[in-house]
Amino acid sequence: MRLVVGGAAWVLGEQTGEGVPRGIFRTVCLTCGADSGAVDDESVWVERWALAHTGALPAHRQYRLVSEWFLRVDPAHGNPLRELERGAGA
């Protein structure tokens, strides 16, 4: 069965659950391209990496913080899929 729900209400939220990080973070030096490497859930480690990198190379002072967040779209109240999924245990 195929169900098309045009104009239905949807809710965008953060994906949560077992094994899903809150976010993935890394920092890239804009001077040389060095990369902190990616870490899950907390950006503090990559921020400290940037401070240490500048400590070793004082002319390197600009960085890009790259973050990935995991989002999910679910049917909102009034969307017919909401009741169908609840009935199916989704």
N, C-alpha and C positions, 0 to 999 in steps of 0.2 A: 504494500500500500504506500502510495506517495501522497503526502499532504503538503500543499503549498500554503503558507500563511503570509499573505501580503499585507502590509500595514499593521501587523500585530505588534503588540508592545513587548519590548525586550529589556533586560537588565544586564548591564556590563559590570562585572565585579572581578575581584582578585581570585585567581585559581588557588585553592588551598587543598591540602590533603597529604597523605603519606608520600614522602619522597619528592614533594614539590617545594623547591626553595622559594622564599619570599622574593628573592631577586638574585641576579648574578651580576657582579661588579668587577670592573678592571679599570686601570688607569694607564693612559698612554702619554709619554713625553712628546710634546709637539716639536721639540728641538731635534731629537735624534730618533724618535720612533720607538724607543724602548718601551716595553710593555710589562706591567706588574704581574700579569697572569690573572686568571679569573678566580674569584672566590664566591661562595654562596652566602646569602642571607645578610651580610653585614659589610659595609664599605670601609670600615675603620682600617683594615689591613692594607688596602690599596692606597688609602690616604697617607698612611705611615710610609708606604713604599715611596710615594712621591716626595715626601720630606727627606727621606734617606737618599734618594736619587739626586735631589738638589744639593744635599750636604756633600755628596761625592763630586758633583759637577755643578758648581755654583751658577753657571750661566744658563742652566736648564731650569726654567722657572714657570713654564706654561704646560698645562696638562689637560687632557680630555678624560672626563670620567664617563665610562660607558656602562650603562645599566640595562639589564633585561628584566622585564616583569612578565609574569604569566597571568593572562586574563582569560575570562570565561564569559560567554553570553548565555543567559538562561531566559526562558519565557517568563514574562511578568504577569501580574494579575490581569486577567482579561484575555490573555493569549490562550487559544484553545489547546495548544501543545502542553501548557502547564498541567492541566488536568489529565491529559493523556499520559504524560510522563509519570505523574504521581500514581496513576493507576497501574502503570507498568513497573513501578519501583525504580525508576531512573533517578 
